[in-house]
Amino acid sequence: MDFSLAQPPKEPLRHVLSSSQFDRAFLDYLCQLTNTVRRFDKSREGLAYLGSLLSHKRAMLYFTQPSTRTFLSFHSACHILGITASEIRDSATSSERKGESVEDSLRTFSSYVDLIIMRSPIAGLCERTARLLDATPRPVPIVNAGSGPDEHPTQALLDIYTLTRSLRMRGGIDGKTICMVGDLRRGRTVRSLARLLANYKDVRIIFSSPPAFRIAEDLRADLAATGIAFEETDAFLTAIAEADAIYMTRIQDEYDIGPEDGAKDYSNYHLKAEHLGALKSDAVIMHPLPRRDELDPAIDHDPRAKYWRQERNGMWVRAALLTMLFGIDDRIQLPEL
Ligand code: CP
């Protein structure tokens, strides 16, 4: 994709709370910026330059829900840019254990750091924290790194970047059919990515899941309001055969689904090596990971499998995002090293 016309947003990036805050211009600019950031990785001098940019900044990674790749990719992105990162990975090790409210804890972090990256099981906590801190003398930026079953906007941004790169020889995301499979009701990556896809022209989304895991009503209404073409089907095999990109997800059984929670067996929605022959020859296979049985490891070596690149892309997209949050992205726009 040629992003030579991508321009930085007019408004500085204050917080990253929801994928709804981003438009096409932002997405194109972030993809272009990420492409540039990763070019610095090709030389010691380039990495040293990146590492000098934010060496005066500190970040708190407050992850009170399990995470491997989001935590490590943000941690690595901080390291790449010279940011000193502190972490809390279990509220039982903080003064929340002594009865301190989560709001007071987060305000306390803001006394010591310049940025808070947070993953929490509580939907809406990031927005509340951003509003709370914006009204204090230290209104540090908040990054939503996963908020319950609600949103995972930075995952969606790296998914868009991966789709854009993977489909670049075919004109990018515009006009493509994206099939999302699995627990679409509670999968926050699905919710955030579907909203971002609505920024692209003539995209069609096929949601394929058992009835108990269909998308939630609020997402259905939001997508209908954008005018994006989408359909919901239990015809998994037909859906994956039509798709330019397949986005597999796991069952999110850390959250209740209510009385229909019996629909645990969704083996008919697993992508297996035997399905590869039915997919388009240039289809893109993605998964936010971690996976369980829904994505056969035998697929890993197929050239259409992009999920390992997808997780590495996350580190670069998050590094690019951090430069925007600290308002130094203009210092990434350098000629070739
Ligand atoms: N995709 C994702 O959010 O992975 P982690 O839960 O390992 O961070």
Residues whose N, C-alpha, C, O or C-beta is under 5 A from the ligand:
A	BS01	CP	P66 S67 T68 R69 T70 F71 P288 L289 P290
